[in-house]
Amino acid sequence: MKTKTKVGTVEFSCPVLPASGCFGYGIELAQYYDMSALGGIVTKAVTMDERPGNGMPRIAETPSGLLNAIGLENPGVEFFLDVLLAQIKRFQLPIIVNLAGKKLKDYVSLAEKMLDPQIAALELNLSCPNVKTGCMSIGTNAREIKRLVSAVRKVTDKAIWVKLTPNVTDITEMAKAAESAGADAVSLINTLVGMTIDLEARKPVLKNNTGGLSGPAIMPVALRMVSECYRAIEIPIVGMGGIATAEDALAFLMAGASAIQVGSSTLVDPDLLFSLGDKMAQRASELGFGSLSEVCGSLEYWD
């Protein structure tokens, strides 16, 4: 079965991508797995300066999910470009660099530095809920999304993906704002803001008090939002949120995603990312599809 897919101008051998975060930069997993099983690499968030992240504890398990408040821990853009990028390039896959900033100027400066030809796209993180400035505080305002994406569009020819937050009343407004400003795709959803409490301590479990909820618990929300955006915009969608099986991944394609990203499930089953493409192809064939691209947008609504 044909597994190739295209997200705007970026072509992938299969629609399976790691979500930014749990995968790191792929360097550790590459010691144990064949990276060619993936369609591409999505990096952990890159910021202008090194970030230590939030204080511990910053991860908590929840029913069918994971609550995290990592806080964009990363070594900063210069270390990424000088050290990490060369290691990622060895995988010979399209690279999508996730960029996060405190303000518009940061995103512009980061985009200007992403000149390497193997960087296929920039994923603008406008949705991380675990930092005090930037990211989700921008991504919940359609006007600010449009302003930021327009500014980044002026300084780069790379494909721009905008990673959207589900913590809004109408995610299609945010998707339309990104599209109108020149984004080539949107990726959704990032985590839902949540909390878990230690009754004995009478405190939230996470030192940040709140965190981002991911995992199977959020998949119905993610599917609904992908479906809504697919019917509202013309640019491609990269879907994510709770994928743990081939059936989950195909559901995202059916709802309208051209590609998918897998995050939290890799912490439970690291093999999943690297076997998912073949499993998706097998299951799609059983369902009567001739290629994975045929699955995209094939959902039939009741009315």
C-alpha positions, 0 to 999 in steps of 0.5 A, spaced: 500 500 500 502 507 498 503 510 504 506 517 502 503 523 504 504 531 503 503 536 508 503 542 504 509 542 500 513 537 505 512 530 502 513 524 507 514 517 506 509 515 511 504 520 515 507 518 522 511 523 526 513 524 533 510 529 537 514 535 539 516 533 547 516 526 548 521 524 543 526 529 544 531 530 538 530 522 536 538 521 538 537 516 544 532 512 540 536 512 534 540 507 538 535 502 538 530 503 532 530 504 525 528 511 524 527 510 516 520 507 519 518 515 520 515 520 516 520 525 519 522 528 525 519 533 529 524 536 534 523 538 542 521 545 542 527 550 541 527 557 544 532 563 544 535 561 550 537 555 554 531 553 559 531 549 565 524 548 565 519 548 571 521 545 578 519 538 580 515 534 580 512 536 573 509 529 571 503 526 574 499 520 571 492 520 571 486 516 568 488 514 561 493 520 561 499 524 563 499 531 566 506 534 565 508 541 566 515 540 563 516 548 561 520 547 555 526 545 558 531 545 552 539 548 551 537 554 547 537 555 539 545 556 538 546 549 542 541 546 537 544 549 531 551 548 533 550 541 536 544 537 535 542 539 528 547 535 525 546 529 529 538 529 527 540 530 519 544 523 519 537 520 519 536 523 512 528 525 514 525 531 513 526 535 519 520 540 523 523 544 528 518 546 533 519 553 535 517 557 542 518 564 544 516 569 549 514 574 544 513 575 537 520 578 536 523 571 539 519 567 533 521 571 528 528 571 530 528 563 531 525 563 524 531 567 521 536 562 524 533 556 521 536 556 514 539 549 513 536 546 507 534 539 511 529 543 515 523 542 512 518 546 516 517 550 522 512 548 527 510 555 531 508 553 538 502 557 540 499 552 545 504 550 550 500 551 557 506 551 562 509 557 561 507 564 563 509 568 557 508 566 549 505 560 547 498 559 549 497 566 551 498 568 544 495 562 541 488 563 544 487 570 541 486 569 533 488 576 532 495 575 535 496 568 531 495 572 525 500 578 527 505 573 529 504 568 523 504 574 518 511 576 521 514 570 521 512 569 514 515 575 512 522 572 514 522 565 512 521 561 505 520 554 510 513 551 511 510 554 517 505 549 521 502 552 527 500 548 533 494 550 536 491 549 543 484 546 545 483 551 550 479 555 546 472 556 545 472 555 537 479 552 535 476 554 527 477 561 529 485 560 530 486 555 524 483 560 520 487 566 523 493 562 521 491 560 514 489 567 513 496 569 515 500 565 511 501 558 514 502 552 510 498 547 515 496 547 522 497 541 527 492 540 533 491 539 538 496 540 544 494 539 551 488 541 555 490 544 561 488 540 568 490 539 575 491 533 579 491 534 587 495 530 593 489 530 598 494 528 604 499 534 602 493 539 600 497 541 594 497 540 587 501 534 585 505 538 580 509 544 582 506 548 577 499 547 580 497 546 573 499 542 567 498 539 560 493 533 559 495 528 554 494 521 552 488 517 550 483 521 555 483 527 550 483 523 543 475 524 543 476 532 543 482 532 538 478 528 533 472 533 534 477 539 533 481 536 527 474 534 524 471 541 525 478 544 522 478 540 516 471 543 514 473 550 516 480 551 512 483 549 506 490 548 508 492 541 511 492 538 518 497 534 522 493 531 527 495 528 534 492 527 541 492 520 545 494 516 539 495 509 541 493 504 536 493 504 528 486 505 529 486 511 533 491 514 527 486 512 522 481 515 525 485 522 525 486 521 518 479 519 516 477 526 520 481 530 516 488 529 518 494 529 512 499 526 517 499 524 525 504 525 531 504 521 537 507 523 543 505 520 550 504 513 548 511 513 546 513 513 553 508 507 554 510 503 548 517 506 544 516 501 539 509 504 537 512 510 533 516 505 529 511 500 527 505 504 526 506 506 519 505 498 517 500 497 522 496 503 519 497 500 512 495 493 514 488 496 517 487 501 512 487 495 506 482 491 511 478 497 510 478 497 503 482 503 502 488 503 496 492 508 500 493 512 506 492 518 503 485 515 501 483 515 508 484 522 509 477 526 510 473 520 508 469 520 514 461 520 513 457 524 517 450 523 519 447 529 517 
